Amino acid sequence: MPSYRLWIDFGELGELQSSAKITDLYSAEDLPGMQVIAVAGFEPIRVAGFRSDVLVLGVLTDDGVVLLRPDRPVAPGSEIA
């Protein structure tokens, strides 16, 4: 079950990393510069030897995970309301 290793800009929190199983619907070329919705503040876990600091949010579909994303640009690290 392949996953991508992601490094996400959280503004003042810095760059945090996550492992996300989003390979069904997204290519590696799709991801740089893409804003995603992710939750920080969890205890880091190891996923296949890779430290995952945050949880990237998506919707499970029959075709794979569809990432939740802002519909317009927002500042990195903005709070979810």
C-alpha positions as CSV (number, residue, x, y, z in Angstrom):
1,M,0.0,0.0,0.0
2,P,2.2,2.9,-1.2
3,S,2.0,6.4,0.4
4,Y,3.6,9.7,-0.3
5,R,5.9,11.4,2.1
6,L,4.8,15.0,2.5
7,W,6.5,18.1,3.9
8,I,3.9,20.7,4.6
9,D,4.5,24.4,5.4
10,F,2.7,25.4,8.6
11,G,3.9,29.0,8.7
12,E,5.1,29.8,12.2
13,L,5.1,26.1,13.2
14,G,7.6,25.4,10.4
15,E,7.6,22.5,8.0
16,L,6.0,19.4,9.3
17,Q,5.8,16.0,7.7
18,S,3.2,13.4,7.1
19,S,2.7,10.1,5.3
20,A,-0.5,10.0,3.2
21,K,-2.1,7.2,1.2
22,I,-3.2,9.4,-1.6
23,T,-1.5,7.7,-4.5
24,D,-4.7,6.5,-6.2
25,L,-5.9,10.0,-7.3
26,Y,-2.7,12.1,-7.0
27,S,0.6,11.9,-8.8
28,A,3.8,13.2,-7.1
29,E,3.8,16.0,-9.7
30,D,0.4,17.2,-8.5
31,L,1.5,17.9,-5.0
32,P,4.2,20.6,-4.8
33,G,2.6,23.9,-4.0
34,M,-0.8,22.3,-3.3
35,Q,-2.5,23.6,-0.2
36,V,-4.1,20.9,2.0
37,I,-6.0,20.8,5.2
38,A,-4.1,19.1,8.0
39,V,-4.2,18.9,11.7
40,A,-1.2,19.4,13.9
41,G,-0.7,18.8,17.6
42,F,-0.8,15.0,17.7
43,E,2.1,13.0,19.1
44,P,4.3,12.1,16.0
45,I,4.0,8.5,14.8
46,R,6.2,6.4,12.6
47,V,4.7,5.1,9.3
48,A,7.0,2.6,7.6
49,G,10.0,4.2,9.3
50,F,9.0,7.8,8.4
51,R,8.0,10.3,11.1
52,S,4.4,11.7,10.6
53,D,3.8,14.9,12.6
54,V,0.4,15.8,11.2
55,L,-2.8,14.3,9.9
56,V,-3.7,15.3,6.3
57,L,-7.5,15.3,5.9
58,G,-9.3,13.7,3.0
59,V,-12.6,11.9,2.1
60,L,-12.6,8.2,1.4
61,T,-14.2,7.3,-1.9
62,D,-14.4,4.2,-4.0
63,D,-11.6,5.6,-6.2
64,G,-9.3,6.6,-3.3
65,V,-8.8,9.5,-0.9
66,V,-9.9,13.0,-2.1
67,L,-7.9,15.6,-0.3
68,L,-9.7,18.4,1.6
69,R,-8.3,21.7,0.3
70,P,-9.1,25.4,0.7
71,D,-11.1,26.7,-2.3
72,R,-8.9,29.9,-2.4
73,P,-5.3,30.6,-1.2
74,V,-4.8,30.9,2.6
75,A,-1.7,31.7,4.7
76,P,0.3,28.5,5.6
77,G,-0.6,27.4,9.1
78,S,-4.0,29.2,9.2
79,E,-6.3,27.8,11.9
80,I,-9.3,25.6,10.9
81,A,-12.5,27.1,12.0
